[in-house]
Each structure stands twice: as structure tokens, then as C-alpha cells.
Amino acid sequence: MDYKILGKDTSPEALKALTPKDRDELCLELRDKILETVSQRGGHLGSNLGVVELTVALLTVFDYRKDNIVFDVGHQSYSYKLLTGRFDRFDTLRQKGGISGFPRINESPYDSFDTGHSSTSISAALGMARARDLDKKDNYVVAVIGDGAMTGGLSYEALNDAGHSKTKMIIILNDNEMSIDKNVGGFSRYLSGVRISSGYISAKHTTESFLKKLGIVGRFFIKVILAIKDFLRFILYRKKPSMFEDLGLNYYGPVDGHNTEDLIKALEAVKDINHPVLIHIVTKKGKGYAPAENNPADYHGVGPFDLSKGVVKTGKGSYTSAFAGALMDIAASNLKVVAVTAAMSQGTGLDSFSMKFPTRFFDCGIAEGHCVTMAGGLAVKGYVPVVAIYSSFLQRAYDEMITDVCFMNLHVVFAIDRAGFVGPDGHTHHGLIDLSYLNSMVNMTVFAPRDYKDLRNCLDYAINKCEGPVAVRYPRGSSPFESAGPLYENAEDCIKPHIAQDYGTDFAIISIGKMCSEADFATSALKSKGIKGRHINLACVKPLPKKELDEQLKGIKKVFTLEEGIISGGVGEAIIRALGTISCDYDVTAFAVKDTLIKASSPEDQLKTAGIDGESIRDKIECILMQKNV
């Protein structure tokens, strides 16, 4: 499509020269391009549609060639990418070799910071602002943070530091949960407009400077004026002084986040204040596309879809839905089971649980550390909390898992979704290091089920048979196997190694969890070449069932392990040590991920890039065995 403005000259000078009418047209074009691309490639839709006007305003007021704009999480940066030199490549969004769905320093000099996880923008921006001051430069630093990210404790640590240090920076609080009509309309809108005007701000600071020169008397009058202001605010809004002002920030707002001219006026008014400033804007997630506005959760992150029909949910199974169904079945008979998540009830499949067992469901917000410690408190009092968090995000609760759960041997069950490669979201979202750090945790039992049936059994065992902390890690997407049968007759069966294929004793592959399918392929392919081996699948990876493994490896010396996780500290290394304590005759080679910075692509391609797909494993084993026989 040929756009009037988008795709043409979007230099800082060109953006500043646009008329208000042009800016409105640009916003329409940005939404059109985002909708067209995401419907074809998938991506984060609602958050990007909600910040179109804000992005245009930011790039009208600030110069992206020298100023720093940090987007929290970064899943709302599509408009920014389109306006900073990536329009021609935007169709490659989240594809192999294409542009990322998040800001990436190595992708563009205009991306200030790599983001992907929540609540980091203010901390990063504060560091940049301090570096600017040390270098005696005058560029602007802006952090854009959403209200969801404000549930993360890191953001408050950063706000406290910024307010205390009085470092010059601008923080945009994008609030997409409030109603614009209610909070920005009428008299409230008028007063907010007056307060955010450059004339008001100039007069305010001139008055403060004059009164400070009067010494004790001046400081007394400043306190009186502030008290009167707070009293009037309470009378008009029935609100106490802003928490942000108590932290030492200058607070302005709320501002209509879909009125580009109001946003520009606000940014121009505050950009030269020599203190940290927070501008509270109100936006609508999914703005401009009715299905996304009406169902923002469904349009947070989407795959390709038909724009005319919207996102259509399919009945295709997934590990997430298998977990959710199993948990509800178990919770129906075990009244001590409670579910905990970190602002991901739908993503982890717990939305159904929350409706069926509302008093036994706790969403702690984007605060993984708090989630885990709170779960520890539940466990101390006899409940069995099942904490469902994506693998990549659980990294943020590493310390709490150790000190607040493992050291006390508390019965907390960690349901670790999105383990392994996750596809187009790329390296900030891969769940590749959980096996490594879980292996280092005292008292921790770890399961990696291979399919839906295995997941149900492992979860049942973890909740009803284990006593201390347990982790059940499973991948994103669908199982390569169709087994979704009932629980084992004997619950202990899920902790035993499972012989998946047995063609001979030339070698053995011990696969972990979902990698069972890749090992199946490699073992069968090698058999066709006359190399006959045995494939053993392992669901319980900590503690390792050493005795059972030794029995199933009888007559085999050359052993390979295969896991979708990093090699350092992984299950393969643990198996090498375990078998080494049994016999020095075992020759074990571990196949795992060596480079965690594997970028956006399909999960299948990421396995191939890491060299742990079925074909790669077949070739590696053949090469090793042939060299040995020469």
C-alpha cells in the first residue's frame, strides 16, 4: 500500500514539520501497517495499537538520533520501529533474519536498550541519564512504562532512586485500564490541561526559586502553598497527594493518550524541568481495532489471523491447556491446592481455574519474586500452591525460590510454562536455563514431561506424592504425540525412565521431556543405516533415577543425552556425573544448547540452529560412532 506519510521521510526534522492534520493521518497509517503486518506475521497487537499517538508525539518533541527513549517490555515499539528507519523491513517482523518484536541495540542505533521483560525501563533510563550528566551532555532521556509493569517491584526501586537523586528524566506512565471519558473529560480535563501548560510550569518554578531565596520565610511559604494545593486537590478530586510526588517526582496528568496535540503540548512543557518528571497518560489497549479494544487479553500476543474475522480460537490442544485441565481435576479432590500466577492467568491457562475456584486463585501482578515468597507463606500454613509462570520470567524469582522455598523444603509446585525455545519472541523469552538453575537448588524435584499424559501424571505426582519443592517444566505449543490418556495406575511410574525404542546396543539416547520426538527420529534414522540403538526418555530429571538408568543401559557403553536447555549445568552434565559414579565404562556425550542468543524464528528452526533437532542428532551420533570404529 502506498502511504501518504509513512515510508517517506520520517527524519526528526520531517516529523516536527508535520501539521496536526498530517499527524492524525500518520497515526491512521501506522495502525493500518501494524494491523496488516501482525495479521500476517503474528505479534503483540493490542499494546502497539494503544501507543500510536504517544509514539508520534515523542518523535515530534524529541530527536531519536540523540535522545534516548526506553520502552518497558518493548512489545509496544512497532510504531517506533516504523518511524526510525525500519519501514522497508517491517514485513520481516519476528521472522528469521528479520527485525525483532522488541527493541534491540544491534538492530538499530535508535534502539536505546534491549528489552523483553517487565519493569526495567526506569532503571535503564536512570542509568542513561546519569551517564549523560557525567558526560556533561544535554540529551533527553525518556522511559515509557505501562501500568502492568508498575506492578513489578523493580519499577518502584527505580522511582525511589530517581526521586531521591533528582536526576533529570521523563517517565511516561501509560495507563491503559482507566476510562478516558471519566478521568480526562470535563472539569478534570480542563484543570489537567492548565497544570500541564508551559506557562503554569514556568510560573511554578519561578515562584519556587523566588521563595527559596527568602530563606526560612520562603521555605515556610512553600510549605503553606503545597498544603493549600493538596487541600484543593482533595476537595476537587477526593484524592490525596500523588504517590509519585511523595517519592520526589514532578507528577502531571492525566493526559489523553490518544490526543497527539495534547501529548506534544505536555512533553514540550516538561522536557526542560531539571528534575524527574512523570506524565500520566490514559490510553485504550487495542485502539482503532474493535475486536482488540473489546477483548484486549485475546489480542495481547497473537499468531497470524484474518483481519475481517479477528482472532479465531481453535480447539487444538497444547501443553498449557493440558496443565490447566489436569490442575482443575486435581484441585477438585484436593482442597488444599491453590493456584498462583504473575499477571498471566490466561497465558498460563489459569483463567478457567480462577472462575471455577475464585477463592483459591491469586494473581500477584508482574511480580515474580513476590509470587514465589507469597506461595511460600501459603505452603507454611499447609496449602499446596501451584505457581504457574513462564520459564523466562521465573528467572526473576531465582533468589526467592532458593531462600523462601527450597531452604525450608516447602511444598510449592512450580508449573514452568514456555520451557525451551519459544519461536518468534526470540532470545529474551526462551526458557533455556531453567534446568540448569533448578539442578542447583537444594530439595528441588524436577520433572520434564514428554506429552500431555506425562504432564498430567507428573503434576499429580508433584502435588499429591511429593513433600518439598517441585518443578514441572513444559514447552510452548502442542505435543508431538497424541497421548492424552488417564493417570497412571501407579503414580510412581512417572519418575521411572521410559524405553521408547529398543533396536540394539550400539548406543543409547537419553532424551529429556519433549525432545523424545527428536530422539525417536534420530534412533529410527540410524537404524535404517544399520546403527541400532536404544532410546530412553526421562521425565524425572532431579533426582536422577540412577539405578533404573543403569539397568536400562545394560550392554551399552556409548550414551548420548538430549535436552532443550543450556549445556552448562544441565541434565546431560548431571547424567555424566551420575553414571560416572556407577561405572567408568560409560562414555557419555551431552547434546544441548550452547548459544542462548538464538533469535526469532520458528521453534523447529531454532532447534536446528542449536544443532539439537532430529536430523542434526542423527548426523552427530553417526559421525561419533564411525570415528570410534575406524
C-alpha positions as CSV (number, residue, x, y, z in Angstrom):
1,M,0.0,0.0,0.0
2,D,1.2,3.5,-0.9
3,Y,1.0,5.7,2.2
4,K,1.0,9.5,2.2
5,I,3.5,9.9,5.0
6,L,4.6,6.6,6.4
7,G,7.5,5.1,4.5
8,K,8.5,8.6,3.3
9,D,10.8,11.0,5.1
10,T,10.5,10.4,8.8
11,S,13.6,12.2,10.0
12,P,13.2,14.2,13.2
13,E,13.0,17.4,11.1
14,A,10.3,15.9,8.9
15,L,8.2,14.7,11.8
16,K,8.4,18.1,13.6
17,A,7.3,19.8,10.4
18,L,4.0,17.9,10.2
19,T,0.7,19.7,10.7
20,P,-1.8,18.4,13.2
21,K,-3.8,17.0,10.3
22,D,-0.7,15.3,9.0
23,R,-0.1,13.7,12.4
24,D,-3.6,12.4,12.5
25,E,-3.1,10.8,9.1
26,L,0.2,9.3,10.2
27,C,-1.5,7.7,13.2
28,L,-4.1,6.1,10.9
29,E,-1.3,4.8,8.6
30,L,0.7,3.4,11.5
31,R,-2.4,1.5,12.7
32,D,-3.1,0.2,9.2
33,K,0.5,-1.0,8.7
34,I,0.6,-2.7,12.2
35,L,-2.7,-4.4,11.7
36,E,-1.7,-5.6,8.2
37,T,1.7,-7.0,9.3
38,V,0.6,-8.6,12.6
39,S,-2.3,-10.3,11.0
40,Q,0.2,-11.9,8.6
41,R,3.2,-12.5,10.9
42,G,1.7,-12.6,14.4
43,G,2.9,-10.4,17.2
44,H,1.8,-8.1,20.0
45,L,-1.1,-6.2,18.7
46,G,-3.2,-4.5,21.5
47,S,-0.2,-2.8,23.2
48,N,1.1,-1.4,19.9
49,L,-2.3,0.0,18.7
50,G,-2.6,1.7,22.1
51,V,0.6,3.8,21.8
52,V,0.5,5.1,18.3
53,E,-0.3,8.7,19.2
54,L,2.2,8.6,22.1
55,T,5.0,7.5,19.7
56,V,4.2,10.2,17.2
57,A,4.2,12.8,19.9
58,L,7.5,11.5,21.4
59,L,9.2,11.6,18.0
60,T,7.8,15.1,17.3
61,V,9.2,16.5,20.5
62,F,12.4,14.5,20.8
63,D,15.2,13.7,18.3
64,Y,15.6,10.0,18.1
65,R,19.2,10.3,16.7
66,K,20.5,11.6,20.1
67,D,17.7,11.3,22.7
68,N,17.1,8.0,24.4
69,I,13.6,6.5,24.6
70,V,13.3,3.3,26.5
71,F,10.2,1.2,26.1
72,D,9.4,-1.1,29.0
73,V,9.0,-4.7,28.0
74,G,9.3,-3.3,24.4
75,H,6.3,-5.1,23.0
76,Q,4.8,-1.7,22.1
77,S,7.6,-0.5,19.9
78,Y,6.3,-1.2,16.4
79,S,5.3,2.4,15.7
80,Y,8.7,3.5,16.9
81,K,10.4,1.0,14.5
82,L,8.3,2.1,11.6
83,L,9.3,5.7,12.2
84,T,13.0,5.1,12.8
85,G,14.2,3.6,9.6
86,R,12.7,0.1,9.5
87,F,9.6,0.6,7.4
88,D,11.1,-1.2,4.4
89,R,11.9,-4.2,6.6
90,F,8.8,-4.2,8.8
91,D,7.3,-7.2,6.8
92,T,10.1,-9.3,8.3
93,L,8.8,-8.7,11.8
94,R,9.6,-11.7,14.1
95,Q,10.8,-13.8,11.1
96,K,14.2,-15.5,10.8
97,G,16.7,-12.8,9.8
98,G,14.1,-10.1,10.2
99,I,13.5,-7.4,12.7
100,S,12.7,-8.3,16.3
101,G,9.3,-7.7,18.0
102,F,11.3,-5.9,20.7
103,P,13.9,-3.1,20.8
104,R,17.4,-4.4,20.0
105,I,20.6,-2.3,20.1
106,N,22.2,-4.5,17.5
107,E,19.2,-3.9,15.1
108,S,19.2,-0.1,15.1
109,P,21.3,2.7,16.6
110,Y,18.0,4.3,17.6
111,D,17.0,1.5,20.0
112,S,18.4,2.6,23.3
113,F,18.2,-0.7,25.3
114,D,17.3,-4.3,24.7
115,T,14.0,-5.1,26.4
116,G,11.7,-8.0,26.7
117,H,11.0,-8.4,30.4
118,S,8.9,-6.1,32.5
119,S,9.6,-3.2,34.8
120,T,13.1,-2.4,33.7
121,S,12.7,0.9,31.7
122,I,13.0,3.4,34.6
123,S,16.2,1.7,35.9
124,A,17.8,1.7,32.5
125,A,16.7,5.2,31.7
126,L,18.0,6.5,35.0
127,G,21.4,4.9,34.3
128,M,21.5,6.6,30.9
129,A,20.5,10.0,32.4
130,R,23.3,9.7,35.0
131,A,25.8,8.8,32.2
132,R,24.6,11.9,30.3
133,D,25.2,14.1,33.3
134,L,28.7,12.6,33.8
135,D,29.5,13.3,30.2
136,K,28.1,16.8,30.5
137,K,25.7,16.3,27.6
138,D,22.2,17.7,27.2
139,N,20.2,15.0,25.5
140,Y,16.8,13.9,26.9
141,V,16.1,10.5,28.4
142,V,12.5,9.1,28.4
143,A,11.1,5.9,29.9
144,V,7.8,4.6,28.7
145,I,6.3,2.2,31.2
146,G,2.8,0.6,31.2
147,D,0.6,0.3,34.2
148,G,1.0,-3.5,34.1
149,A,4.8,-3.1,34.5
150,M,4.1,-0.9,37.5
151,T,3.1,-4.0,39.4
152,G,6.8,-5.0,39.3
153,G,8.9,-4.0,42.3
154,L,11.9,-3.0,40.2
155,S,10.0,-0.1,38.9
156,Y,9.4,1.3,42.4
157,E,13.0,0.8,43.4
158,A,13.9,2.9,40.3
159,L,11.3,5.6,41.1
160,N,12.6,5.9,44.6
161,D,16.2,6.3,43.4
162,A,15.2,8.8,40.7
163,G,13.1,10.9,43.1
164,H,15.9,10.8,45.7
165,S,18.6,11.8,43.3
166,K,16.6,14.4,41.4
167,T,18.1,13.2,38.2
168,K,16.6,14.9,35.1
169,M,14.5,12.4,33.1
170,I,10.9,11.9,31.9
171,I,8.8,8.9,32.8
172,I,5.6,8.2,30.8
173,L,3.1,6.1,32.7
174,N,0.9,4.6,30.0
175,D,-2.3,3.7,31.9
176,N,-4.5,1.6,29.6
177,E,-7.0,0.4,32.2
178,M,-8.9,3.7,33.0
179,S,-11.8,5.2,31.1
180,I,-10.7,8.3,29.2
181,D,-14.2,9.9,29.4
182,K,-14.4,9.5,33.1
183,N,-10.9,10.6,34.0
184,V,-9.9,13.1,31.3
185,G,-13.2,14.7,30.5
186,G,-14.9,17.9,31.6
187,F,-13.5,20.0,34.5
188,S,-10.8,17.4,35.3
189,R,-9.5,17.7,31.8
190,Y,-9.5,21.4,32.0
191,L,-7.5,21.5,35.2
192,S,-5.1,18.9,33.9
193,G,-4.6,21.0,30.8
194,V,-3.8,24.1,32.8
195,R,-1.4,22.2,35.1
196,I,0.5,20.7,32.2
197,S,0.8,24.0,30.3
198,S,4.3,25.6,29.8
199,G,3.0,28.8,31.3
200,Y,1.9,27.1,34.5
201,I,5.1,25.2,34.9
202,S,7.3,28.3,34.2
203,A,5.3,30.3,36.8
204,K,5.5,27.5,39.3
205,H,9.3,27.2,39.1
206,T,9.8,31.0,39.0
207,T,7.7,31.3,42.2
208,E,9.6,28.4,43.9
209,S,13.0,29.9,43.0
210,F,12.0,33.3,44.4
211,L,10.7,31.9,47.6
212,K,13.8,29.8,48.2
213,K,15.9,32.9,48.1
214,L,14.0,34.3,51.1
215,G,15.5,31.5,53.3
216,I,13.4,30.3,56.2
217,V,10.5,32.5,55.5
218,G,10.4,31.4,51.8
219,R,10.6,27.7,52.7
220,F,7.7,28.3,55.1
221,F,5.5,29.8,52.4
222,I,6.4,26.9,50.0
223,K,5.1,24.5,52.6
224,V,1.9,26.6,53.0
225,I,1.3,26.7,49.2
226,L,1.9,23.0,48.9
227,A,-0.6,22.3,51.7
228,I,-3.2,24.6,50.1
229,K,-2.7,22.8,46.8
230,D,-3.1,19.4,48.3
231,F,-6.2,20.5,50.2
232,L,-7.8,21.9,47.0
233,R,-6.9,18.7,45.1
234,F,-8.6,16.6,47.8
235,I,-11.7,18.9,47.7
236,L,-11.9,18.7,43.9
237,Y,-10.8,15.1,43.2
238,R,-11.2,13.4,46.7
239,K,-7.6,12.3,46.2
240,K,-4.6,12.6,48.4
241,P,-1.3,13.9,47.0
242,S,0.2,11.7,44.3
243,M,2.4,8.9,45.5
244,F,4.9,9.9,42.8
245,E,5.2,13.4,44.3
246,D,5.9,11.8,47.7
247,L,8.7,9.9,46.0
248,G,10.2,13.2,44.8
249,L,8.9,13.2,41.2
250,N,7.0,16.0,39.5
251,Y,3.7,14.4,38.5
252,Y,1.5,15.7,35.7
253,G,-1.7,14.3,34.3
254,P,-3.8,12.5,33.4
255,V,-3.4,13.3,29.7
256,D,-5.5,11.8,26.9
257,G,-3.0,9.4,25.4
258,H,-4.9,9.4,22.0
259,N,-4.8,13.2,21.5
260,T,-1.4,13.8,19.8
261,E,-1.6,17.5,20.2
262,D,-2.2,17.3,23.9
263,L,0.7,14.9,24.3
264,I,3.0,17.2,22.4
265,K,2.0,20.1,24.5
266,A,2.6,18.2,27.7
267,L,6.0,16.9,26.6
268,E,7.1,20.3,25.4
269,A,6.0,21.8,28.7
270,V,8.0,19.4,30.9
271,K,11.0,18.4,28.9
272,D,13.3,21.1,30.4
273,I,12.4,20.6,34.0
274,N,15.6,19.7,35.8
275,H,14.0,17.1,38.0
276,P,12.5,13.7,37.3
277,V,9.0,14.1,35.8
278,L,6.2,11.6,35.5
279,I,3.5,12.2,32.9
280,H,0.4,10.0,33.4
281,I,-1.3,9.3,30.1
282,V,-4.5,7.3,29.6
283,T,-4.9,5.0,26.6
284,K,-7.1,2.3,25.2
285,K,-5.4,-1.0,24.5
286,G,-6.1,-2.2,21.0
287,K,-7.2,1.4,20.0
288,G,-8.6,1.5,16.4
289,Y,-9.4,-2.2,16.0
290,A,-12.7,-3.0,17.7
291,P,-12.0,-6.7,18.4
292,A,-8.8,-5.8,20.2
293,E,-10.5,-3.0,22.1
294,N,-13.3,-5.3,23.3
295,N,-11.0,-8.3,24.1
296,P,-7.6,-6.9,24.9
297,A,-6.4,-10.1,26.6
298,D,-7.1,-12.1,23.4
299,Y,-5.1,-9.6,21.3
300,H,-2.1,-9.2,23.6
301,G,0.1,-11.6,21.6
302,V,-1.4,-13.3,18.6
303,G,-0.5,-15.5,15.7
304,P,-1.5,-14.7,12.1
305,F,-5.2,-14.1,11.7
306,D,-7.9,-12.9,9.3
307,L,-8.4,-9.1,9.9
308,S,-12.0,-9.3,8.8
309,K,-12.8,-12.2,11.2
310,G,-10.4,-11.4,14.1
311,V,-8.6,-14.0,16.1
312,V,-10.4,-17.3,16.0
313,K,-9.6,-19.7,18.8
314,T,-9.0,-23.3,17.8
315,G,-9.7,-26.4,19.8
316,K,-6.1,-27.6,19.2
317,G,-4.5,-28.9,22.3
318,S,-1.5,-27.5,24.0
319,Y,0.8,-28.3,27.0
320,T,-0.7,-25.2,28.6
321,S,-4.3,-26.4,28.3
322,A,-3.3,-29.9,29.4
323,F,-1.8,-28.4,32.5
324,A,-4.9,-26.3,33.2
325,G,-7.2,-29.2,32.8
326,A,-5.1,-31.5,35.0
327,L,-4.8,-28.9,37.7
328,M,-8.6,-28.3,37.9
329,D,-9.2,-32.1,38.1
330,I,-6.6,-32.4,40.9
331,A,-7.9,-29.3,42.8
332,A,-11.4,-30.7,42.8
333,S,-10.3,-33.6,45.0
334,N,-7.5,-31.8,46.9
335,L,-9.0,-28.8,48.6
336,K,-5.5,-27.6,49.7
337,V,-4.4,-26.9,46.2
338,V,-4.3,-23.2,45.3
339,A,-3.1,-21.5,42.0
340,V,-0.8,-18.5,41.8
341,T,0.4,-16.6,38.8
342,A,2.1,-13.3,37.8
343,A,-0.3,-11.4,35.7
344,M,-0.6,-14.3,33.2
345,S,-3.8,-16.1,34.2
346,Q,-4.8,-16.5,30.5
347,G,-1.3,-17.2,29.2
348,T,-0.7,-20.0,31.8
349,G,-4.2,-21.4,31.4
350,L,-5.3,-20.5,34.9
351,D,-8.3,-18.3,33.7
352,S,-10.6,-21.3,33.9
353,F,-9.3,-22.2,37.3
354,S,-9.9,-18.7,38.5
355,M,-13.5,-19.0,37.5
356,K,-14.1,-22.4,39.0
357,F,-12.1,-21.8,42.2
358,P,-12.1,-18.0,42.6
359,T,-11.1,-18.1,46.3
360,R,-8.2,-20.4,45.6
361,F,-6.7,-18.3,42.8
362,F,-4.2,-15.5,43.3
363,D,-2.8,-13.2,40.6
364,C,0.1,-11.2,42.1
365,G,0.8,-9.0,39.1
366,I,4.1,-8.8,37.3
367,A,6.0,-9.5,40.5
368,E,7.5,-13.0,40.2
369,G,9.7,-12.7,43.3
370,H,6.6,-11.7,45.4
371,C,4.6,-14.6,43.8
372,V,7.1,-17.1,45.0
373,T,7.6,-15.8,48.5
374,M,3.8,-15.4,48.9
375,A,3.5,-19.0,47.8
376,G,6.0,-20.0,50.5
377,G,3.7,-18.3,53.1
378,L,0.8,-20.4,51.8
379,A,2.9,-23.6,52.0
380,V,4.0,-22.9,55.5
381,K,0.3,-22.9,56.5
382,G,-0.4,-26.2,54.9
383,Y,-1.6,-25.3,51.4
384,V,-0.1,-26.6,48.2
385,P,0.4,-23.6,45.9
386,V,0.9,-24.3,42.2
387,V,2.9,-21.3,40.9
388,A,2.4,-21.0,37.1
389,I,5.0,-18.7,35.5
390,Y,6.8,-18.7,32.1
391,S,10.3,-20.1,32.3
392,S,11.9,-16.9,31.1
393,F,10.1,-14.8,33.7
394,L,10.7,-17.2,36.6
395,Q,14.4,-16.3,36.3
396,R,13.4,-13.1,38.1
397,A,12.5,-15.1,41.2
398,Y,15.7,-17.1,41.5
399,D,16.6,-15.8,44.9
400,E,13.2,-16.3,46.4
401,M,13.0,-19.8,45.1
402,I,16.1,-20.7,47.0
403,T,15.8,-18.8,50.2
404,D,12.0,-18.7,50.7
405,V,11.1,-22.2,49.4
406,C,13.9,-24.6,48.9
407,F,15.9,-23.9,52.1
408,M,12.7,-24.6,54.2
409,N,11.8,-27.5,52.0
410,L,8.3,-26.1,51.4
411,H,5.8,-27.9,49.2
412,V,5.5,-25.4,46.4
413,V,4.9,-26.7,42.9
414,F,6.3,-24.6,40.1
415,A,4.4,-25.1,36.8
416,I,7.0,-23.7,34.4
417,D,5.4,-22.9,31.0
418,R,7.3,-22.0,27.8
419,A,10.3,-24.1,28.7
420,G,12.8,-24.3,25.8
421,F,12.6,-22.4,22.6
422,V,9.6,-20.1,22.1
423,G,9.9,-19.1,18.5
424,P,9.2,-15.5,17.2
425,D,9.6,-13.8,20.5
426,G,13.3,-14.6,20.4
427,H,16.1,-14.9,22.9
428,T,14.7,-12.7,25.7
429,H,11.8,-15.1,26.0
430,H,13.5,-18.5,25.5
431,G,13.2,-20.8,28.6
432,L,16.6,-22.4,28.2
433,I,18.3,-22.0,31.6
434,D,15.7,-23.4,34.0
435,L,17.0,-26.9,34.1
436,S,20.5,-25.6,34.9
437,Y,19.4,-23.4,37.8
438,L,16.8,-25.9,39.1
439,N,19.6,-28.5,39.2
440,S,21.4,-26.3,41.7
441,M,18.6,-25.9,44.1
442,V,18.6,-28.0,47.3
443,N,15.5,-30.2,48.0
444,M,14.1,-29.5,44.5
445,T,12.5,-32.2,42.4
446,V,12.3,-31.6,38.7
447,F,10.0,-33.1,36.0
448,A,10.1,-32.6,32.3
449,P,7.1,-34.4,30.8
450,R,7.2,-35.5,27.2
451,D,3.5,-35.2,26.3
452,Y,0.1,-34.3,27.7
453,K,-0.4,-37.6,29.5
454,D,3.0,-37.4,31.0
455,L,2.3,-33.8,32.1
456,R,-0.9,-34.9,33.9
457,N,0.8,-37.7,35.7
458,C,3.9,-35.6,36.7
459,L,1.6,-32.8,38.0
460,D,-0.5,-35.3,40.0
461,Y,2.6,-36.8,41.5
462,A,4.2,-33.4,42.2
463,I,1.0,-32.3,44.1
464,N,-0.1,-35.4,45.9
465,K,3.0,-37.5,46.4
466,C,5.9,-35.1,46.8
467,E,6.7,-33.2,50.0
468,G,9.2,-30.5,49.2
469,P,9.5,-28.0,46.2
470,V,8.8,-29.5,42.8
471,A,9.2,-28.0,39.3
472,V,7.2,-29.3,36.3
473,R,8.6,-27.7,33.1
474,Y,6.9,-28.0,29.8
475,P,7.2,-26.3,26.4
476,R,5.0,-23.9,24.4
477,G,2.6,-25.2,21.8
478,S,1.3,-28.7,21.0
479,S,2.7,-32.1,21.9
480,P,4.3,-34.1,19.0
481,F,2.5,-37.1,20.5
482,E,-1.3,-37.6,20.7
483,S,-1.2,-39.4,24.1
484,A,-3.6,-37.6,26.4
485,G,-4.8,-40.6,28.4
486,P,-5.7,-41.0,32.1
487,L,-3.3,-41.0,35.0
488,Y,-1.0,-44.0,35.6
489,E,-2.4,-46.7,37.8
490,N,0.8,-46.4,39.8
491,A,1.7,-42.7,40.3
492,E,5.4,-43.6,40.8
493,D,5.7,-44.7,37.2
494,C,6.2,-41.1,36.1
495,I,9.5,-41.0,37.9
496,K,10.9,-44.0,36.1
497,P,12.9,-43.9,32.8
498,H,10.8,-45.0,29.8
499,I,12.2,-47.1,27.0
500,A,10.7,-45.5,23.9
501,Q,12.6,-47.5,21.3
502,D,14.9,-50.6,21.5
503,Y,16.7,-51.7,18.4
504,G,20.0,-52.7,19.7
505,T,23.0,-51.8,21.9
506,D,25.3,-49.8,19.6
507,F,24.3,-46.7,21.5
508,A,21.7,-45.2,23.7
509,I,20.0,-41.8,23.6
510,I,18.5,-40.4,26.9
511,S,16.1,-37.7,25.9
512,I,14.6,-35.2,28.3
513,G,10.9,-34.4,28.0
514,K,9.6,-33.1,24.7
515,M,12.9,-34.0,23.0
516,C,11.6,-37.5,22.9
517,S,10.3,-36.9,19.4
518,E,13.7,-35.7,18.1
519,A,15.4,-38.7,19.6
520,D,12.8,-41.0,18.1
521,F,13.6,-39.7,14.7
522,A,17.3,-40.0,15.2
523,T,17.1,-43.5,16.5
524,S,14.9,-44.7,13.7
525,A,17.0,-43.0,11.1
526,L,20.2,-44.5,12.4
527,K,18.5,-48.0,12.4
528,S,17.9,-47.6,8.7
529,K,21.7,-47.2,8.3
530,G,22.4,-50.3,10.3
531,I,23.3,-48.5,13.5
532,K,21.0,-49.9,16.2
533,G,20.4,-48.2,19.4
534,R,18.1,-47.7,22.4
535,H,16.1,-44.6,23.2
536,I,15.3,-43.9,26.8
537,N,13.0,-41.0,27.7
538,L,13.3,-39.3,31.1
539,A,10.6,-37.3,32.8
540,C,12.1,-37.1,36.3
541,V,15.4,-35.4,35.9
542,K,16.1,-34.4,39.6
543,P,16.8,-36.6,41.5
544,L,18.0,-38.8,38.7
545,P,16.9,-42.4,38.8
546,K,20.4,-43.8,38.6
547,K,19.6,-47.4,39.4
548,E,16.9,-47.7,36.8
549,L,19.0,-45.9,34.2
550,D,21.9,-48.3,34.9
551,E,19.6,-51.3,34.4
552,Q,18.2,-50.0,31.1
553,L,21.7,-49.3,29.8
554,K,22.9,-52.8,30.3
555,G,25.3,-53.8,27.5
556,I,25.6,-50.2,26.2
557,K,28.7,-48.2,26.6
558,K,28.2,-45.2,24.3
559,V,25.5,-42.9,25.7
560,F,24.1,-39.6,24.4
561,T,21.8,-37.2,26.2
562,L,19.5,-34.7,24.6
563,E,17.8,-31.8,26.2
564,E,16.2,-28.4,25.2
565,G,18.2,-26.3,27.6
566,I,21.7,-25.0,28.1
567,I,24.6,-27.5,28.3
568,S,26.3,-25.9,31.3
569,G,24.7,-27.3,34.5
570,G,22.1,-29.1,32.5
571,V,20.7,-32.6,32.8
572,G,23.3,-34.0,30.5
573,E,26.1,-33.0,32.8
574,A,24.2,-34.4,35.8
575,I,23.8,-37.7,33.9
576,I,27.5,-37.8,33.1
577,R,28.3,-37.4,36.8
578,A,25.7,-39.9,37.9
579,L,26.7,-42.7,35.5
580,G,30.4,-42.0,36.3
581,T,29.7,-42.9,39.9
582,I,28.3,-46.3,38.8
583,S,30.9,-47.3,36.2
584,C,33.9,-45.8,34.4
585,D,32.9,-47.8,31.3
586,Y,30.1,-45.4,30.3
587,D,31.1,-42.9,27.6
588,V,28.6,-40.1,27.7
589,T,28.2,-37.2,25.3
590,A,25.7,-34.4,26.1
591,F,23.7,-32.7,23.4
592,A,22.2,-29.4,24.5
593,V,22.1,-25.7,23.6
594,K,25.4,-23.8,23.6
595,D,24.2,-20.4,22.5
596,T,21.2,-18.9,24.2
597,L,21.1,-15.8,21.9
598,I,19.3,-17.7,19.1
599,K,17.0,-15.1,17.6
600,A,13.4,-15.0,16.4
601,S,12.4,-17.9,14.1
602,S,10.2,-20.9,14.3
603,P,10.9,-23.3,17.3
604,E,11.8,-26.0,14.7
605,D,14.3,-23.8,13.1
606,Q,15.7,-22.8,16.4
607,L,16.3,-26.4,17.3
608,K,18.1,-26.8,14.0
609,T,20.2,-23.7,14.6
610,A,21.1,-25.1,18.0
611,G,22.0,-28.4,16.4
612,I,19.6,-30.5,18.6
613,D,16.9,-31.4,16.0
614,G,16.5,-35.0,15.0
615,E,18.5,-34.7,11.8
616,S,21.4,-33.0,13.5
617,I,21.5,-35.6,16.3
618,R,21.4,-38.4,13.7
619,D,24.4,-36.9,11.9
620,K,26.3,-36.2,15.1
621,I,25.8,-39.7,16.5
622,E,26.7,-41.4,13.2
623,C,29.9,-39.3,12.9
624,I,31.0,-40.1,16.5
625,L,30.3,-43.8,16.2
626,M,32.0,-44.1,12.8
627,Q,35.1,-42.3,14.1
628,K,35.2,-44.6,17.1
629,N,35.1,-47.7,14.8
630,V,37.8,-46.5,12.5
